[in-house]
């Protein structure tokens, strides 16, 4: 089983070749269901369960209905009148993220450790527990303390700011998947030294169009993309890569084989222009 604990959001993504500062920009604007945790969950090809929190406003009710149609979900319902929906806003310029903003206070302030543990139960060594950095520091720390050593715990840093918020907790993990910018924020030394000192079994640093680099007990290996895809919107590509990787690992593939295969799968999806 793959348990994913993290954010679902309403994504608003504006796509344009070049944004002009200080003025309104006519753009291709897309609205949909997103969030790091949800995108990982929805792209898994393995038995799965998604755990999150939502408010009772109309936007959150729409997200709840869409989630429940996707499979096994556990939603902590928040009835407070001031609870707000989870929102993500991004500007994609020439296929790359120019800037983004998120409001995931509903998850950070309302998802409780006891609710998450109740939904996960006694996860074992064959199970994956995927945690995204939108969780509050106490909930992430509590889940890691309970499940590292018993399940394969995976952490997705999400952003530089959110990665550093959880820096103290990032040890004894099965897999950590930072971007190069997030890795630099977590450690001033080498990635391999950081991995060893934190007792992290696998560290996969994603490098955008340059591919990814894996650090483990065997050593390190760079995985260059087989093709560079010119896609207008790469929102969610990293989440798709992680979901594809975990699906392959869950099926028993070795790490290096799984990384290479997962990257090829993402490239195919981007080349086809399929929504991520």
Secondary structure, DSSP 8 states (H G I E B T S, - for coil): -EEEES--EEEEEEEES---TTS----EEEEEEE-HHHHHHHT--SSEEEEEEE-SSHHHHHHHHHHHTSS-EEEEE---TT----EEEEEEETTEEEEEEEE-HHHHHH--HHHHHHHH-S--TT-EEEEETTS-HHHHHHHHHHHBTTBEEEEE--SHHHHHHTGGG--S-SEE--BHHHHHHH-SS-HHHHHHHHT-SEEEEE-GGG-EEEESSS-EEEE--SS----S--TTHHHHHHHHHHHHHHTT--HHHHHHHHHHHHHHHHHHT---
